[in-house]
Amino acid sequence: MKRCYAVLCCLLLSACSHTLSVSESELSHYINDHVSYQHEDGIPGLLYLKAELGQVKVKLGRAQADTMEVVAHSKIELQNPIQPFSGEVTVYFSAVPWYHAATGALYLKQVQLTKIESEPRELANDANKVLPQISQTVRAFLETQPVYVLDESKAKEAQIKAVGKEIVIKPGKIEFVAELL
């Protein structure tokens, strides 16, 4: 009888664990639709910097476990009297996602700039002069804005938000985990 009770308890406990998976493409789509960033600094026409975060693509748990890679195609413009320039920059960040259970939001921490590519290529030297400043502001932005928020109008997401406490990063997806007991 005790053995039967133990098996029944194990079955109940395993049935009460629920997950919600969010794929890389779903997360990328969410960020592109809900998270926007534009940085402007200086005096237009004299000394002025404008950077805008464009299309974002996300990779989860691929290069390193429990990390997220963010690839963002951005436009950058620097106006100055000596050598103005503009072009497109692709920036690569790595970050550690974390879940804020009270708000049902996914945030990033330990955001690090890992790589920069530019078009035209000549822009790289000029862009590298202003990228530390831009990198710091993008990092601060990415660490304070949610990159995904559970939608309470969807039953499963509302359930996960109500009882979820953690996330698990797997190659290609994030799993929000809820323990019902």
Steps between C-alpha positions, in 0.01 A plus 500: 500500500784739588665425166177579312467829692861596419448430127179705501678793669785488246253504212314796649820697556625441147161595356507829689815631338423713194723681256454759233760511225586818311712445189777722366275624220214580741737689728657686205153593374395624846812717536460647151135585571523621861853620572639800319809702567625827359791703635558862405764721651653838421403799288362420151719642224795557730588192701217250501473125543195295411474123541190291447448135586359320199411139429596266782566128479542280806688174554441306820741265675708433191844654551485454875244334729259734680587795276325694230670655200344814358586613148372848418523682169519870577537831325757744625563861402763741626488862395813703554680773305813291432381157389129422517397141432198275491444136432370177638653312788429145609568453869523169682423476870499209740282508810356285774117495506325508837135478595323753723213287630296786649457669162528193277779673309826375355798732541867487406803540724875491438448650154835505317587635156681215323539606137439790260466499121436807287388596153680668334810334643677836526242590762657254745787728599271799551227296669749349746563853634138546610401139567615490864250776583226336294582159643460626857161655429377194307619278783317710759190495282507122444551435870199710606241420231317167490577303185189285546192533720253219558157585358232451766226487235641160395399229749831311508708818530273628779540169683878509463507862622290410804717211619820513292824565679778420255614465142718241334706588192528222246649518151245690291247576775424628847272299724296673769445241773204491739467271798136473595553327834 
